[in-house]
Structures are given as structure tokens and as C-alpha cells.
Amino acid sequence: MPVGGAVWTNLESRSCTTYATREYVAEINVSLWNHHWMEVCMATPLFVHGHRNLPYRCEDRSGTVVGRFALNYDEPDCVTYWSGYRDWGCTAKGSKTRHIEQHLMNVPSNTDYKEFCATTPARFLDQQFSGADSCLNSVRIWGVYGQWFIYDRSC
């Protein structure tokens, strides 16, 4: 329900910002002369893909109040995934650390590959990870690779 008659207009889909998440920007019809424009903006929901969303930030853009939204559902172009599991073995004798590497696929162009690498979930060796420990990018030839350094008492 609009707060005080405020409604969102001029919705724009922006770039992917992190795993499965796209930023949206919209204008809200609230005057900057209203001393509570920030509160109105932050409390007015926007419906996208049938879901209610509140902005994570509101700002004055040249006299127009704008809200920024991060949507992390129904954004398949923003979903990255891991492929090509490779176990590099123990990092060193007695290190108790195993080195795993995987290729990050479907990284959107003109985005921060490190953000996608750090937030794309992975599952291997009966463990779940929220993202890679570190990332390598050889853009021209091979692409983005995530690396994990996992405790392994056999190493």
C-alpha cells in the first residue's frame, strides 16, 4: 500500500550485483520539500515479480527521489555456477590443507567477478560453501576460477 499516496514510477532494471541478484532503480513521487521524504521512500514497497520489496537506499538525484532495490529471486541471468571440479591435492606435506579449484560459469559481463566468486554457493566433499576462499581471473583465455583451501588431516 502506498505510504501517503506515494507510488513508484520509471522502474529500471540495472546490472547484476552479486550471485542471483539484480539491482533495480525507481523514482517515487514524493517531494524533497517533504521533510520526511527519506522515511516515505524507505517505507513504500515496490512490487516486482509479484514480490513486495523495500529499497535498501533512497537518494536525491537532481531533485528526484530515487530508490535502489536488490532483488535476489527470479533473476536467472544473474545466477552463476561452478563447473570443472579439480582437486590439486595437499598444499604441502604436513599442511593439513587441500586445494580445490572450480571454474565459475555465467559471470555477467561488466560486473565484479570477485563478488560473484565470493557469493556463488558450492558443494563438494560433503561440505557446503557460500563462495570461494579466493578467486583468479584469466579473462582472455580461461575465465574466473574459485579456490578453496580445506582442512584435511590426511595432508
DSSP file (Angstrom, degrees, kcal/mol; ACC not computed):
  #  RESIDUE AA STRUCTURE BP1 BP2  ACC     N-H-->O    O-->H-N    N-H-->O    O-->H-N    TCO  KAPPA ALPHA  PHI   PSI    X-CA   Y-CA   Z-CA
    1    1 A M              0   0    0      0, 0.0     5,-0.1     0, 0.0     6,-0.0   0.000 360.0 360.0 360.0 130.2    0.0    0.0    0.0
    2    2 A P        -     0   0    0      0, 0.0     2,-0.7     0, 0.0     3,-0.5  -0.294 360.0-122.8 -60.5 141.6    1.5    3.4   -0.9
    3    3 A V  S >  S-     0   0    0      3,-0.3     3,-1.9     1,-0.2    41,-0.1  -0.782  88.5 -18.4 -87.4 116.7    2.6    5.5    2.0
    4    4 A G  T 3  S-     0   0    0     -2,-0.7    -1,-0.2     1,-0.3     3,-0.1   0.796 127.8 -54.6  58.0  30.6    0.8    8.8    1.9
    5    5 A G  T 3  S+     0   0    0     -3,-0.5    -1,-0.3     1,-0.3     2,-0.2   0.481  97.1 149.1  83.6   2.3   -0.1    8.3   -1.7
    6    6 A A    <   -     0   0    0     -3,-1.9     2,-0.3    -5,-0.1    -1,-0.3  -0.489  20.9-179.6 -72.7 137.1    3.5    7.8   -2.8
    7    7 A V        -     0   0    0     -2,-0.2    22,-1.9    -5,-0.1     2,-0.3  -0.974  26.3-116.6-136.3 152.0    4.0    5.5   -5.8
    8    8 A W  E     +A   28   0A   0     -2,-0.3     2,-0.3    37,-0.2    20,-0.2  -0.652  36.1 172.9 -87.0 142.6    7.0    4.2   -7.7
    9    9 A T  E     +A   27   0A   0     18,-3.3    18,-2.6    -2,-0.3     0, 0.0  -0.891  50.5  34.8-139.3 170.5    7.5    5.1  -11.4
   10   10 A N  E    S-     0   0A   0     -2,-0.3     2,-0.2    16,-0.2    -1,-0.1   0.883  71.2-164.4  51.4  49.6   10.1    4.7  -14.1
   11   11 A L  E     -     0   0A   0     15,-0.2     2,-0.4    -3,-0.1    15,-0.2  -0.456   5.1-167.9 -66.2 130.8   11.4    1.3  -12.9
   12   12 A E  E     -A   25   0A   0     13,-3.1    13,-2.3    -2,-0.2     2,-0.5  -0.985  17.3-139.9-124.7 131.7   14.7    0.4  -14.4
   13   13 A S  E     -A   24   0A   0     -2,-0.4    11,-0.2    11,-0.2     2,-0.1  -0.778  29.6-174.5 -84.7 128.6   16.4   -3.0  -14.3
   14   14 A R  E     -     0   0A   0      9,-3.0     3,-0.1    -2,-0.5     2,-0.0  -0.183  31.1 -55.2-107.8-158.1   20.2   -2.5  -13.8
   15   15 A S  E     -     0   0A   0      1,-0.1     8,-2.2     7,-0.1    -1,-0.2  -0.284  57.6 -91.6 -81.7 165.5   23.1   -4.9  -13.7
   16   16 A C  E     -A   22   0A   0      6,-0.2     6,-0.3     1,-0.1    -1,-0.1  -0.543  38.0-175.6 -70.4 140.8   23.6   -8.0  -11.7
   17   17 A T  E     -     0   0A   0      4,-2.3     2,-0.3     1,-0.4     5,-0.2   0.677  60.0 -13.0-114.5 -25.4   25.4   -7.1   -8.5
   18   18 A T  E >  S-A   21   0A   0      3,-1.0     3,-2.3    98,-0.1    -1,-0.4  -0.915 104.7 -32.1-162.8 179.3   26.1  -10.5   -6.8
   19   19 A Y  T 3  S-     0   0    0     96,-0.4    60,-0.2     1,-0.3     3,-0.1  -0.213 126.6 -15.4 -50.6 122.1   25.0  -14.1   -7.1
   20   20 A A  T 3  S+     0   0    0     58,-2.8     2,-0.4     1,-0.2    -1,-0.3   0.660 112.5 117.4  59.8  21.6   21.4  -14.3   -8.3
   21   21 A T  E <   -A   18   0A   0     -3,-2.3    -4,-2.3    57,-0.4    -3,-1.0  -0.971  40.4-175.8-128.6 132.8   20.8  -10.6   -7.5
   22   22 A R  E     -AB  16  71A   0     49,-2.3    49,-2.8    -2,-0.4     2,-0.4  -0.951  23.4-126.9-122.6 143.7   20.0   -7.7   -9.8
   23   23 A E  E     - B   0  70A   0     -8,-2.2    -9,-3.0    -2,-0.4     2,-0.3  -0.729  22.9-168.3 -89.5 139.1   19.7   -4.0   -8.9
   24   24 A Y  E     -AB  13  69A   0     45,-2.7    45,-2.9    -2,-0.4     2,-0.4  -0.938   3.2-160.6-121.4 148.3   16.6   -2.1   -9.8
   25   25 A V  E     +AB  12  68A   0    -13,-2.3   -13,-3.1    -2,-0.3     2,-0.3  -0.989  14.1 170.7-129.1 138.4   16.1    1.7   -9.6
   26   26 A A  E     - B   0  67A   0     41,-2.0    41,-2.9    -2,-0.4     2,-0.3  -0.984  27.8-125.0-144.8 155.1   12.8    3.6   -9.5
   27   27 A E  E     -AB   9  66A   0    -18,-2.6   -18,-3.3    -2,-0.3     2,-0.4  -0.740  20.7-151.4 -96.7 148.6   11.6    7.1   -8.9
   28   28 A I  E     -AB   8  65A   0     37,-2.2     2,-2.1    -2,-0.3    37,-0.5  -0.962  19.7-124.4-122.3 141.1    9.0    7.9   -6.2
   29   29 A N        +     0   0    0    -22,-1.9     2,-0.4    -2,-0.4   -21,-0.1  -0.364  67.4 121.2 -84.7  62.0    6.5   10.7   -6.4
   30   30 A V        -     0   0    0     -2,-2.1    35,-0.4    35,-0.1     2,-0.2  -0.979  61.1-120.9-123.3 138.3    7.4   12.4   -3.1
   31   31 A S    >   -     0   0    0     -2,-0.4     3,-1.4     1,-0.1     6,-0.1  -0.499   7.0-136.3 -80.2 142.4    8.7   16.0   -2.9
   32   32 A L  T 3  S+     0   0    0     31,-0.3     5,-0.2     1,-0.3    -1,-0.1   0.671 105.6  70.5 -67.4 -15.5   12.0   16.8   -1.4
   33   33 A W  T 3  S+     0   0    0      3,-0.1     2,-0.7     4,-0.1    -1,-0.3   0.709  77.1  92.3 -72.3 -20.1   10.1   19.7    0.3
   34   34 A N  S X  S-     0   0    0     -3,-1.4     3,-1.9     1,-0.2     4,-0.2  -0.671  75.8-147.7 -74.6 116.2    8.5   16.9    2.4
   35   35 A H  T 3  S+     0   0    0     -2,-0.7     3,-0.2     1,-0.3    -1,-0.2   0.659  96.5  52.1 -62.4 -14.0   10.8   16.8    5.4
   36   36 A H  T 3>  +     0   0    0      1,-0.2     4,-2.6     2,-0.1    -1,-0.3   0.050  69.1 121.0-108.8  23.8   10.0   13.0    5.7
   37   37 A W  H <> S+     0   0    0     -3,-1.9     4,-2.5     1,-0.2     5,-0.2   0.864  74.8  52.0 -59.1 -36.6   10.8   12.1    2.1
   38   38 A M  H  > S+     0   0    0     -3,-0.2     4,-2.7     2,-0.2    -1,-0.2   0.936 111.4  45.8 -65.4 -46.0   13.5    9.6    3.2
   39   39 A E  H  > S+     0   0    0      2,-0.2     4,-1.5     1,-0.2    -2,-0.2   0.908 113.5  49.9 -63.3 -42.0   11.2    7.8    5.6
   40   40 A V  H  X S+     0   0    0     -4,-2.6     4,-0.9     2,-0.2     3,-0.3   0.937 113.0  47.1 -61.9 -46.1    8.4    7.7    2.9
   41   41 A C  H >< S+     0   0    0     -4,-2.5     3,-0.8    -5,-0.2    -2,-0.2   0.940 112.9  47.6 -60.3 -49.2   10.8    6.4    0.3
   42   42 A M  H 3< S+     0   0    0     -4,-2.7    -1,-0.2     1,-0.2    -2,-0.2   0.730 115.9  45.4 -67.4 -22.1   12.2    3.7    2.7
   43   43 A A  H 3< S+     0   0    0     -4,-1.5    -1,-0.2    -3,-0.3    -2,-0.2   0.495  89.1  95.1-101.0  -4.8    8.7    2.6    3.8
   44   44 A T    <<  -     0   0    0     -4,-0.9     2,-0.1    -3,-0.8   -37,-0.0  -0.784  69.9-137.9 -92.9 118.8    7.0    2.4    0.4
   45   45 A P        -     0   0    0      0, 0.0     2,-0.4     0, 0.0   -37,-0.2  -0.399   9.0-154.0 -76.1 150.8    7.0   -1.1   -1.2
   46   46 A L  E     -D   53   0B   0      7,-2.9     7,-2.1    -2,-0.1     2,-0.6  -0.983  11.8-141.0-119.0 133.7    7.7   -1.8   -4.8
   47   47 A F  E     +D   52   0B   0     -2,-0.4     2,-0.4     5,-0.2     5,-0.2  -0.874  29.3 163.0-102.8 118.3    6.2   -5.0   -6.4
   48   48 A V  E >  S-D   51   0B   0      3,-1.9     3,-2.0    -2,-0.6    -2,-0.1  -0.998  71.3  -0.5-132.7 135.4    8.5   -6.8   -8.9
   49   49 A H  T 3  S-     0   0    0     -2,-0.4    -1,-0.1     1,-0.3     3,-0.1   0.792 130.4 -61.7  55.8  28.9    8.0  -10.4  -10.0
   50   50 A G  T 3  S+     0   0    0      1,-0.3     2,-0.4    -3,-0.0    -1,-0.3   0.566 112.8 115.8  78.3   8.0    5.0  -10.5   -7.7
   51   51 A H  E <   -D   48   0B   0     -3,-2.0    -3,-1.9    -5,-0.0     2,-0.4  -0.865  67.3-120.1-114.4 146.2    7.0   -9.8   -4.6
   52   52 A R  E     -D   47   0B   0     -2,-0.4     2,-0.4    -5,-0.2    -5,-0.2  -0.690  36.0-176.9 -82.0 129.8    7.0   -6.9   -2.2
   53   53 A N  E     -D   46   0B   0     -7,-2.1    -7,-2.9    -2,-0.4    18,-0.1  -0.983  17.2-156.8-132.1 140.5   10.3   -5.1   -2.0
   54   54 A L        -     0   0    0     -2,-0.4    16,-0.3    -9,-0.2   -12,-0.1  -0.895  34.6-103.1-109.6 146.8   11.6   -2.2    0.1
   55   55 A P        -     0   0    0      0, 0.0    14,-0.2     0, 0.0     3,-0.1  -0.324  13.3-151.2 -67.3 149.4   14.5   -0.1   -1.1
   56   56 A Y  S    S+     0   0    0     12,-2.6     2,-0.3     1,-0.3    13,-0.2   0.599  85.3  16.0 -90.2 -14.0   17.9   -0.6    0.5
   57   57 A R  E     -C   68   0A   0     11,-1.1    11,-2.8   -16,-0.1     2,-0.4  -0.975  61.3-163.3-156.8 143.7   18.8    3.0   -0.2
   58   58 A C  E     +C   67   0A   0     -2,-0.3     2,-0.3     9,-0.2     9,-0.2  -0.966  20.3 171.8-124.7 145.6   17.0    6.2   -1.1
   59   59 A E  E     -C   66   0A   0      7,-2.5     7,-2.8    -2,-0.4     2,-0.7  -0.975  37.6-109.8-151.1 161.4   18.7    9.3   -2.6
   60   60 A D  E     -C   65   0A   0     -2,-0.3     2,-0.7     5,-0.2     5,-0.2  -0.863  30.9-173.0 -93.6 114.2   18.1   12.7   -4.1
   61   61 A R  E >  S-C   64   0A   0      3,-3.4     3,-1.2    -2,-0.7    -2,-0.0  -0.841  72.1 -43.0-112.6  93.7   19.1   12.5   -7.8
   62   62 A S  T 3  S-     0   0    0     -2,-0.7    -1,-0.1     1,-0.3     3,-0.1   0.888 123.2 -38.8  53.5  46.3   18.9   16.1   -9.1
   63   63 A G  T 3  S+     0   0    0      1,-0.2     2,-0.4   -31,-0.0   -31,-0.3   0.404 120.1 105.1  89.4  -2.1   15.6   16.9   -7.3
   64   64 A T  E <   - C   0  61A   0     -3,-1.2    -3,-3.4   -33,-0.1     2,-0.5  -0.939  69.3-129.6-112.8 132.9   14.0   13.5   -7.9
   65   65 A V  E     -BC  28  60A   0    -37,-0.5   -37,-2.2    -2,-0.4     2,-0.4  -0.694  31.2-172.2 -82.7 126.7   13.8   10.9   -5.1
   66   66 A V  E     -BC  27  59A   0     -7,-2.8    -7,-2.5    -2,-0.5     2,-0.4  -0.951  11.9-154.8-124.2 138.3   15.1    7.6   -6.2
   67   67 A G  E     -BC  26  58A   0    -41,-2.9   -41,-2.0    -2,-0.4     2,-0.4  -0.891   6.9-149.4-110.5 144.5   15.0    4.2   -4.5
   68   68 A R  E     -BC  25  57A   0    -11,-2.8   -12,-2.6    -2,-0.4   -11,-1.1  -0.942  15.1-170.4-114.1 135.3   17.5    1.3   -5.1
   69   69 A F  E     -B   24   0A   0    -45,-2.9   -45,-2.7    -2,-0.4     2,-0.6  -0.958  16.2-152.1-128.3 140.6   16.4   -2.3   -4.7
   70   70 A A  E     -B   23   0A   0     -2,-0.4     2,-0.6   -16,-0.3   -47,-0.2  -0.944  16.5-166.9-113.3 109.3   18.4   -5.5   -4.7
   71   71 A L  E     -B   22   0A   0    -49,-2.8   -49,-2.3    -2,-0.6    -2,-0.0  -0.860  11.9-179.8-101.8 122.6   16.2   -8.4   -6.0
   72   72 A N        +     0   0    0     -2,-0.6     2,-0.3   -51,-0.2   -51,-0.2  -0.202  58.5  68.2-115.8  41.3   17.6  -11.9   -5.4
   73   73 A Y  S    S+     0   0    0    -51,-0.1   -51,-0.1     1,-0.1    -2,-0.0  -0.980  94.3  17.8-151.7 153.3   14.9  -14.0   -6.9
   74   74 A D  S    S+     0   0    0     -2,-0.3     3,-0.1     1,-0.1    -1,-0.1   0.844  85.2 119.8  52.7  39.1   13.6  -14.6  -10.5
   75   75 A E    >   +     0   0    0    -55,-0.2     3,-2.0     1,-0.1     4,-0.2  -0.570  28.2 164.5-127.1  67.5   16.9  -13.2  -11.9
   76   76 A P  G >  S+     0   0    0      0, 0.0     3,-1.4     0, 0.0    -1,-0.1   0.765  70.9  64.0 -62.2 -26.7   18.3  -16.2  -13.9
   77   77 A D  G 3  S+     0   0    0      1,-0.3   -61,-0.1    -3,-0.1    -2,-0.0   0.679 102.3  52.1 -68.9 -14.3   20.8  -14.0  -15.9
   78   78 A C  G <  S+     0   0    0     -3,-2.0   -58,-2.8   -58,-0.1     2,-0.8   0.346  83.2 107.8-101.4   4.5   22.5  -13.3  -12.6
   79   79 A V    <   -     0   0    0     -3,-1.4     2,-0.2   -60,-0.2   -60,-0.1  -0.756  47.8-174.0 -91.2 113.2   22.9  -16.9  -11.5
   80   80 A T        -     0   0    0     -2,-0.8     2,-0.3    36,-0.1    26,-0.2  -0.618   3.1-170.6 -96.8 162.6   26.5  -18.1  -11.7
   81   81 A Y  E     -E  105   0C   0     24,-1.5    24,-3.5    -2,-0.2     2,-0.3  -0.981  21.6-109.2-152.6 161.3   27.6  -21.7  -11.1
   82   82 A W  E     +E  104   0C   0     -2,-0.3     2,-0.3    39,-0.3    22,-0.2  -0.705  34.8 170.7 -97.1 144.5   30.7  -23.8  -10.6
   83   83 A S  E     +E  103   0C   0     20,-2.3    20,-3.1    -2,-0.3    -2,-0.0  -0.956  49.3  39.4-144.5 160.1   32.0  -26.3  -13.2
   84   84 A G  E     -     0   0C   0     -2,-0.3    -1,-0.1    18,-0.2    17,-0.1   0.933  69.3-150.5  67.8  50.1   35.1  -28.4  -13.7
   85   85 A Y  E     -     0   0C   0     17,-0.1     2,-0.4    -3,-0.1    17,-0.2  -0.262  18.0-176.0 -52.3 129.8   35.9  -29.5  -10.1
   86   86 A R  E     -E  101   0C   0     15,-2.3    15,-2.7     3,-0.0     2,-0.7  -0.982  18.8-154.8-137.4 125.8   39.6  -30.1   -9.7
   87   87 A D  E     -E  100   0C   0     -2,-0.4    13,-0.2    13,-0.2     3,-0.1  -0.876   6.8-173.4 -98.0 111.0   41.4  -31.4   -6.7
   88   88 A W  E     -     0   0C   0     11,-2.8    12,-0.2    -2,-0.7    -1,-0.1   0.446  38.3-130.9 -84.1  -0.3   45.0  -30.1   -6.7
   89   89 A G  E     -E   99   0C   0     10,-0.6    10,-2.8     2,-0.0    -1,-0.3  -0.377  54.8  -9.3  84.7-164.9   45.9  -32.3   -3.7
   90   90 A C  E     -E   98   0C   0      8,-0.2     8,-0.2     1,-0.1     3,-0.1  -0.402  56.1-136.6 -70.5 142.5   47.6  -31.2   -0.5
   91   91 A T  S    S-     0   0    0      6,-2.8     2,-0.3     1,-0.3    -1,-0.1   0.846  83.7 -19.7 -69.1 -32.0   49.1  -27.7   -0.5
   92   92 A A  S >  S-     0   0    0      5,-0.4     3,-2.2    63,-0.2     4,-0.4  -0.945  85.0 -78.0-167.3 155.4   52.2  -29.1    1.2
   93   93 A K  T 3  S+     0   0    0     -2,-0.3    62,-0.1     1,-0.3     0, 0.0  -0.411 119.8  10.2 -60.9 128.1   53.3  -32.2    3.2
   94   94 A G  T 3  S+     0   0    0     61,-2.2    -1,-0.3    -2,-0.1    61,-0.1   0.466  95.0 114.6  82.4   1.7   52.0  -31.7    6.8
   95   95 A S    <   -     0   0    0     -3,-2.2    -2,-0.1    60,-0.9     3,-0.1   0.743  66.4-145.6 -76.3 -22.8   49.9  -28.7    5.9
   96   96 A K        +     0   0    0     -4,-0.4    56,-2.4    59,-0.3     2,-0.4   0.778  62.9 116.3  58.6  28.1   46.6  -30.4    6.6
   97   97 A T  E     - F   0 151C   0     -5,-0.4    -6,-2.8    54,-0.3    -5,-0.4  -0.991  51.2-159.1-133.3 127.8   45.1  -28.3    3.8
   98   98 A R  E     -EF  90 150C   0     52,-3.2    52,-2.6    -2,-0.4     2,-0.6  -0.843  14.3-139.0-103.8 140.5   43.7  -29.5    0.5
   99   99 A H  E     -EF  89 149C   0    -10,-2.8   -11,-2.8    -2,-0.4   -10,-0.6  -0.895  22.6-179.9-105.4 118.8   43.5  -27.2   -2.6
  100  100 A I  E     -EF  87 148C   0     48,-2.6    48,-2.6    -2,-0.6     2,-0.4  -0.907   3.3-171.6-116.2 145.1   40.3  -27.4   -4.7
  101  101 A E  E     +EF  86 147C   0    -15,-2.7   -15,-2.3    -2,-0.4     2,-0.3  -0.998   5.4 177.8-138.3 142.6   39.6  -25.3   -7.8
  102  102 A Q  E     - F   0 146C   0     44,-2.0    44,-2.9    -2,-0.4     2,-0.4  -0.988  30.6-114.7-142.0 152.3   36.5  -24.8   -9.9
  103  103 A H  E     -EF  83 145C   0    -20,-3.1   -20,-2.3    -2,-0.3     2,-0.6  -0.722  26.9-135.2 -86.5 129.2   35.6  -22.7  -13.0
  104  104 A L  E     -EF  82 144C   0     40,-3.0    40,-0.6    -2,-0.4     3,-0.3  -0.768  26.9-161.7 -88.6 122.7   32.9  -20.0  -12.4
  105  105 A M  E     +E   81   0C   0    -24,-3.5   -24,-1.5    -2,-0.6    38,-0.0  -0.703  58.2  23.0-107.9 155.6   30.4  -20.0  -15.2
  106  106 A N        +     0   0    0     -2,-0.3    -1,-0.2     1,-0.2     3,-0.0   0.784  68.5 171.9  65.8  32.9   27.8  -17.5  -16.5
  107  107 A V        -     0   0    0     -3,-0.3    -1,-0.2   -26,-0.1   -29,-0.1  -0.623  36.0-120.5 -72.5 120.5   29.6  -14.4  -15.0
  108  108 A P    >   -     0   0    0      0, 0.0     3,-0.7     0, 0.0    -1,-0.1  -0.309  30.7-105.5 -62.0 144.2   27.7  -11.4  -16.3
  109  109 A S  T 3  S+     0   0    0      1,-0.2     3,-0.1     3,-0.0     0, 0.0  -0.318  99.6  23.1 -68.8 154.8   29.8   -9.0  -18.4
  110  110 A N  T 3  S+     0   0    0      1,-0.2     2,-0.3   -95,-0.1    -1,-0.2   0.832  99.8 114.5  58.3  37.5   30.8   -5.7  -16.8
  111  111 A T  S <  S-     0   0    0     -3,-0.7     2,-1.1    -4,-0.1    -1,-0.2  -0.806  80.1 -89.3-126.9 171.5   30.4   -6.9  -13.3
  112  112 A D    >>  -     0   0    0     -2,-0.3     4,-1.5     1,-0.2     3,-0.8  -0.716  33.9-166.1 -84.3 100.2   32.8   -7.6  -10.3
  113  113 A Y  H 3> S+     0   0    0     -2,-1.1     4,-2.6     1,-0.3     5,-0.2   0.820  86.0  60.3 -58.2 -31.8   33.9  -11.2  -10.8
  114  114 A K  H 3> S+     0   0    0      1,-0.2     4,-2.2     2,-0.2    -1,-0.3   0.879 102.5  51.9 -65.1 -36.8   35.3  -11.3   -7.3
  115  115 A E  H <> S+     0   0    0     -3,-0.8     4,-1.0     2,-0.2   -96,-0.4   0.919 112.6  44.5 -64.7 -43.7   31.8  -10.5   -5.9
  116  116 A F  H  X S+     0   0    0     -4,-1.5     4,-1.4     1,-0.2     3,-0.3   0.890 113.0  51.6 -68.2 -39.1   30.2  -13.4   -7.9
  117  117 A C  H  < S+     0   0    0     -4,-2.6    15,-2.3     1,-0.2    -2,-0.2   0.890 111.8  46.8 -62.8 -40.1   33.1  -15.7   -6.9
  118  118 A A  H  < S+     0   0    0     -4,-2.2    -1,-0.2    13,-0.2    -2,-0.2   0.668 120.1  37.9 -77.0 -17.3   32.7  -14.9   -3.2
  119  119 A T  H  < S+     0   0    0     -4,-1.0    -2,-0.2    -3,-0.3    -1,-0.2   0.458  84.8 103.0-117.4  -2.4   28.9  -15.4   -3.2
  120  120 A T  S  < S-     0   0    0     -4,-1.4   -39,-0.1    -3,-0.2    12,-0.1  -0.737  72.2-128.4 -83.9 117.2   28.2  -18.3   -5.6
  121  121 A P        -     0   0    0      0, 0.0     2,-0.3     0, 0.0   -39,-0.3  -0.249  27.2-170.9 -66.9 152.3   27.5  -21.3   -3.4
  122  122 A A  E     -H  129   0D   0      7,-2.5     7,-3.2     9,-0.1     2,-0.4  -0.976  11.7-161.8-140.2 153.2   29.4  -24.6   -3.9
  123  123 A R  E     +H  128   0D   0     -2,-0.3     2,-0.3     5,-0.2     5,-0.2  -0.968  29.7 130.1-139.5 122.7   29.0  -28.1   -2.6
  124  124 A F  E >   +H  127   0D   0      3,-1.7     3,-1.7    -2,-0.4    -2,-0.1  -0.967  59.8  29.8-162.1 161.9   31.8  -30.8   -2.7
  125  125 A L  T 3  S-     0   0    0     -2,-0.3     3,-0.1     1,-0.3    -1,-0.1   0.850 129.4 -64.2  50.2  39.7   33.5  -33.2   -0.3
  126  126 A D  T 3  S+     0   0    0      1,-0.2     2,-0.3    -3,-0.0    -1,-0.3   0.780 114.6 112.7  58.0  29.8   30.2  -33.4    1.6
  127  127 A Q  E <   -H  124   0D   0     -3,-1.7    -3,-1.7     2,-0.0     2,-0.4  -0.955  59.2-139.7-130.7 151.4   30.5  -29.7    2.6
  128  128 A Q  E     -H  123   0D   0     -2,-0.3     2,-0.4    -5,-0.2    -5,-0.2  -0.921  18.4-170.6-110.9 135.5   28.6  -26.6    1.7
  129  129 A F  E     -H  122   0D   0     -7,-3.2    -7,-2.5    -2,-0.4     3,-0.1  -0.969  24.4-147.5-127.0 141.1   30.4  -23.3    0.9
  130  130 A S  S    S-     0   0    0     -2,-0.4     2,-0.3    -9,-0.2    -1,-0.1   0.626  80.4 -34.7 -80.7 -12.8   28.8  -19.9    0.5
  131  131 A G  S    S-     0   0    0    -12,-0.1   -13,-0.2    -9,-0.1    -1,-0.2  -0.958  82.2 -57.2 174.5-179.6   31.6  -18.9   -2.0
  132  132 A A        -     0   0    0    -15,-2.3    16,-0.2    -2,-0.3     3,-0.1  -0.395  33.7-131.7 -79.2 156.3   35.2  -19.4   -2.8
  133  133 A D  S    S-     0   0    0     14,-1.9     2,-0.3     1,-0.2    15,-0.2   0.856  90.2  -4.1 -71.9 -37.0   38.1  -18.6   -0.5
  134  134 A S  E     -G  147   0C   0     13,-1.6    13,-2.7   -17,-0.1     2,-0.4  -0.961  69.2-138.0-151.5 166.4   39.9  -16.7   -3.3
  135  135 A C  E     -G  146   0C   0     -2,-0.3     2,-0.4    11,-0.2    11,-0.2  -0.969   5.4-162.3-134.6 145.0   39.5  -16.1   -7.0
  136  136 A L  E     -G  145   0C   0      9,-2.8     9,-3.0    -2,-0.4     2,-0.5  -0.967   8.6-161.3-122.4 141.3   41.7  -16.0  -10.0
  137  137 A N  E     +G  144   0C   0     -2,-0.4     2,-0.4     7,-0.2     7,-0.2  -0.948  22.3 165.8-129.4 113.7   40.7  -14.3  -13.3
  138  138 A S  E >>> +G  143   0C   0      5,-2.7     5,-2.5    -2,-0.5     4,-1.3  -0.664  20.0 176.5-117.0  72.5   42.4  -15.0  -16.6
  139  139 A V  T 345 +     0   0    0     -2,-0.4    -1,-0.2     1,-0.3     5,-0.1   0.812  67.1  51.6 -50.4 -48.6   39.7  -13.3  -18.6
  140  140 A R  T 345S+     0   0    0     -3,-0.1    -1,-0.3     1,-0.1    -2,-0.0   0.820 127.8  10.2 -67.3 -31.8   41.1  -13.6  -22.1
  141  141 A I  T <45S+     0   0    0     -3,-0.9    -2,-0.2     2,-0.1    -1,-0.1   0.833 134.8  11.3-113.8 -58.4   41.8  -17.3  -22.1
  142  142 A W  T  <5S-     0   0    0     -4,-1.3     2,-0.3     1,-0.2    -3,-0.2   0.767  83.4-140.6-106.5 -29.3   40.4  -19.4  -19.2
  143  143 A G  E   < - G   0 138C   0     -5,-2.5    -5,-2.7   -40,-0.1     2,-0.4  -0.699  46.7 -20.6 103.7-157.2   37.9  -17.3  -17.2
  144  144 A V  E     -FG 104 137C   0    -40,-0.6   -40,-3.0    -2,-0.3     2,-0.4  -0.783  55.2-169.5-100.3 134.5   37.3  -17.0  -13.5
  145  145 A Y  E     -FG 103 136C   0     -9,-3.0    -9,-2.8    -2,-0.4     2,-0.3  -0.977  10.3-148.4-124.9 136.7   38.3  -19.7  -11.1
  146  146 A G  E     -FG 102 135C   0    -44,-2.9   -44,-2.0    -2,-0.4     2,-0.4  -0.788  13.4-156.9 -98.7 146.5   37.4  -20.1   -7.4
  147  147 A Q  E     -FG 101 134C   0    -13,-2.7   -14,-1.9    -2,-0.3   -13,-1.6  -0.970   6.8-168.4-126.4 140.7   39.8  -21.7   -5.0
  148  148 A W  E     -F  100   0C   0    -48,-2.6   -48,-2.6    -2,-0.4     2,-0.5  -0.971   9.9-158.6-125.5 142.3   39.1  -23.4   -1.7
  149  149 A F  E     -F   99   0C   0     -2,-0.4     2,-0.4   -50,-0.2   -50,-0.2  -0.935  24.8-171.7-122.7 103.9   41.7  -24.4    0.9
  150  150 A I  E     -F   98   0C   0    -52,-2.6   -52,-3.2    -2,-0.5     2,-0.2  -0.770  28.5-107.9-109.4 138.5   40.1  -27.1    3.0
  151  151 A Y  E     +F   97   0C   0     -2,-0.4     2,-0.3   -54,-0.2   -54,-0.3  -0.419  42.4 169.0 -60.3 129.6   41.2  -28.7    6.2
  152  152 A D    >   -     0   0    0    -56,-2.4     3,-2.1    -2,-0.2   -56,-0.1  -0.853  25.8-159.3-147.5 107.3   42.2  -32.3    5.5
  153  153 A R  T 3  S+     0   0    0     -2,-0.3   -57,-0.1     1,-0.3   -56,-0.1   0.694  90.1  67.0 -64.5 -17.2   44.1  -34.2    8.2
  154  154 A S  T 3         0   0    0      1,-0.2    -1,-0.3   -58,-0.1   -60,-0.1   0.609 360.0 360.0 -78.0  -9.3   45.5  -36.6    5.7
  155  155 A C    <         0   0    0     -3,-2.1   -61,-2.2   -62,-0.1   -60,-0.9   0.460 360.0 360.0 -84.3 360.0   47.6  -33.9    4.1
